Amino acid sequence: MAGFDDDGPPPKAPTAHAIGQNVDALSVHELVERIELLRTEIARLEAAIKAREATKDAASAFFKR
């Protein structure tokens, strides 16, 4: 029946990681990918913290006048 693409398997879903997830079945490559994913997420969260601190500091400075 027509309508399906026969170009190969569907693309892999992006790697995700849940804290505490069993990693016994993962390859070294998959573990490295997850470490990079987590490092990127940590950097994103640290940037969010800095943005919130800057907003808080600006508000404090404004109301100290």
C-alpha positions in Angstrom: 0.0 0.0 0.0 1.4 3.4 -1.0 1.8 6.3 1.5 4.8 5.1 3.5 8.3 6.3 2.9 10.8 3.5 2.3 13.9 5.7 2.8 15.0 3.8 5.9 14.3 3.8 9.6 12.8 6.9 11.2 15.3 9.3 12.7 16.4 8.6 16.2 14.6 10.6 18.9 16.8 13.0 20.8 18.7 11.6 23.7 17.1 12.3 27.0 18.2 11.5 30.5 16.3 11.2 33.7 18.2 11.6 37.0 18.8 8.2 38.5 18.0 6.4 35.3 19.7 3.0 34.8 22.7 3.5 32.5 23.9 -0.1 32.4 22.7 -0.8 28.9 24.2 2.4 27.4 27.3 2.5 25.2 30.2 4.8 25.9 29.0 7.1 23.1 25.6 7.3 24.5 27.0 8.1 28.0 29.2 10.9 26.5 26.1 12.3 24.7 24.2 12.4 28.0 27.0 14.1 29.8 27.1 16.8 27.1 23.3 17.1 27.3 23.5 17.5 31.1 26.3 20.0 30.9 24.3 22.1 28.4 21.3 22.0 30.8 23.4 23.0 33.8 24.8 26.0 31.8 21.2 27.0 30.9 20.1 26.8 34.5 23.1 28.8 35.7 22.2 31.5 33.2 18.6 31.6 34.4 19.9 32.0 38.0 22.2 34.9 37.0 19.3 36.5 35.1 17.0 36.3 38.2 19.8 37.6 40.5 20.3 40.5 38.1 16.6 41.3 38.2 16.5 41.1 41.9 19.6 43.3 42.3 18.2 45.9 40.0 14.9 46.0 41.9 16.7 46.3 45.2 18.8 49.1 43.9 15.7 50.9 42.6 13.8 50.7 45.8 16.8 51.7 48.0 16.7 55.3 46.6 
